[in-house]
Amino acid sequence: MIVRKAIPEDRDAITAILNDVIKIGGTTAYETPKEPTFFDRFIQPEDDRTFIHVAVSDGEVVGFQWMNPDDTGMGLIATFAQAGTTKRGIGSALFKYTLKCCRDAGYTVLDATIRADNTGGLAYYSKMGFEDHSVTKGQPLKDGTPVDRVHKRMMLE
């Protein structure tokens, strides 16, 4: 598996991965499919602290991870793998690459916000070294179902 910076030609593949995850439901706060242009701000960012990386296996994009700063400069991370490919080292490989880029970009704190019912996502970020920070209670889904959001943080200093 190769991990590299995303290029414009990756947009359709990463869009398909995210939209499949959205369609399956239960592991992302996104509920509405995205257009490929959603990823332009990560692929061709206006700053050096926003980026997206892809994991490529046998010439196919099988996962991706993005990083962008919030208003305070804290890094917000999101990770997605092609449905049916979890537990194959995709997330670990992506995070190793992303973590180096985060340090190079000057991030000192990273935040992953995960739906409380996404046990796989919670376990993944814990395995990567993130620690529970806080919980935002009862964020409603489109159908009104309240789901907590768990904020996990990693200090890089």
C-alpha positions in Angstrom: 0.0 0.0 0.0 1.2 3.5 -0.9 0.1 6.6 1.0 0.5 9.9 -0.8 -0.9 13.4 -1.1 -4.2 13.5 -3.0 -4.2 14.8 -6.5 -7.2 16.2 -8.5 -7.6 12.8 -10.3 -8.4 11.2 -6.9 -11.6 13.2 -6.4 -14.0 10.7 -7.9 -12.5 7.8 -6.0 -12.6 9.6 -2.6 -16.0 10.9 -3.3 -17.2 7.4 -4.0 -15.7 6.1 -0.8 -17.3 8.8 1.3 -20.7 8.5 -0.4 -20.7 4.7 0.1 -20.0 5.3 3.8 -22.8 7.9 4.0 -25.2 5.5 2.2 -24.3 2.6 4.6 -24.8 5.0 7.6 -23.8 4.8 11.2 -20.1 5.8 11.0 -20.1 9.4 9.8 -21.9 12.5 10.8 -22.3 13.3 7.1 -25.8 12.2 5.9 -26.0 13.9 2.5 -23.8 12.6 -0.4 -21.0 14.9 -1.5 -20.0 16.2 -4.9 -16.3 15.8 -6.0 -15.8 19.5 -5.6 -16.3 19.1 -1.9 -12.7 17.9 -1.8 -11.2 20.8 -3.8 -10.4 22.7 -0.6 -8.3 19.8 0.6 -6.6 18.9 -2.7 -5.8 22.4 -3.7 -5.8 24.3 -0.3 -5.3 27.9 0.3 -3.0 27.2 3.2 -0.3 24.7 4.1 -2.2 23.3 7.1 -5.0 21.8 5.0 -4.4 18.5 3.2 -5.7 15.2 2.2 -3.9 11.9 1.8 -4.9 8.8 0.0 -4.1 5.1 0.5 -3.6 3.3 -2.8 -3.5 -0.5 -3.1 -3.1 -2.2 -6.5 -3.6 1.2 -8.2 -6.9 1.8 -6.4 -7.7 4.5 -3.8 -8.9 2.5 -0.8 -9.0 5.2 1.9 -8.3 8.8 2.7 -7.6 11.1 5.5 -7.9 14.9 5.7 -6.7 17.5 8.0 -7.7 21.2 8.3 -7.4 23.8 11.1 -10.4 25.1 13.0 -10.7 28.7 13.9 -8.3 28.3 16.8 -5.7 26.5 14.7 -6.4 23.0 16.2 -6.2 20.3 13.5 -9.5 18.6 12.6 -9.0 15.1 11.2 -11.3 12.7 9.4 -10.6 9.2 8.1 -12.5 7.0 5.7 -11.8 3.6 4.2 -13.5 1.8 1.3 -16.4 -0.3 2.6 -15.3 -3.8 3.4 -11.6 -2.9 3.7 -11.4 -2.0 7.4 -8.8 -3.7 9.6 -6.3 -4.0 6.7 -4.0 -1.3 8.0 -5.3 1.5 5.8 -6.0 3.9 8.7 -2.7 3.2 10.4 -0.8 3.8 7.2 -2.7 7.0 6.5 -2.2 8.3 10.1 1.5 7.7 10.1 1.9 9.9 7.0 -0.6 12.5 8.2 1.0 12.8 11.6 4.3 13.6 10.1 2.7 16.3 7.9 0.8 17.7 10.9 4.0 18.1 12.8 5.7 19.7 9.8 2.7 22.1 9.5 3.1 23.2 13.1 0.0 21.6 14.6 0.1 21.1 18.4 -3.3 19.6 19.0 -5.5 17.3 16.8 -9.2 16.7 17.2 -11.2 13.8 15.9 -15.0 14.0 16.4 -16.7 10.7 16.2 -20.3 9.6 16.5 -20.7 7.8 19.8 -22.3 4.8 17.9 -19.3 4.4 15.7 -17.4 1.9 17.8 -14.9 1.2 15.1 -14.0 4.9 14.7 -13.7 5.3 18.4 -11.4 2.3 18.7 -9.3 3.5 15.7 -8.6 6.9 17.1 -7.8 5.5 20.5 -5.4 3.0 18.9 -3.7 6.0 17.1 -3.1 7.6 20.5 -6.1 10.0 20.8 -7.6 10.5 24.2 -11.2 11.2 25.1 -11.7 15.0 25.6 -15.4 15.8 25.7 -18.8 14.8 24.5 -21.3 16.9 22.7 -24.7 15.4 23.7 -27.6 14.5 21.5 -26.7 15.9 18.1 -29.7 15.2 15.9 -29.5 13.2 12.7 -31.6 14.2 9.8 -34.4 12.0 11.1 -34.2 13.6 14.5 -32.4 10.7 16.3 -30.0 12.2 18.8 -26.5 10.9 18.7 -23.6 12.0 20.9 -20.4 13.2 19.4 -17.2 12.1 21.1 -14.2 14.5 20.8 -10.9 12.8 21.0 -7.7 14.8 21.2 -4.0 14.2 20.6 -1.4 16.6 21.9 1.7 16.9 19.6 3.9 19.1 21.8 
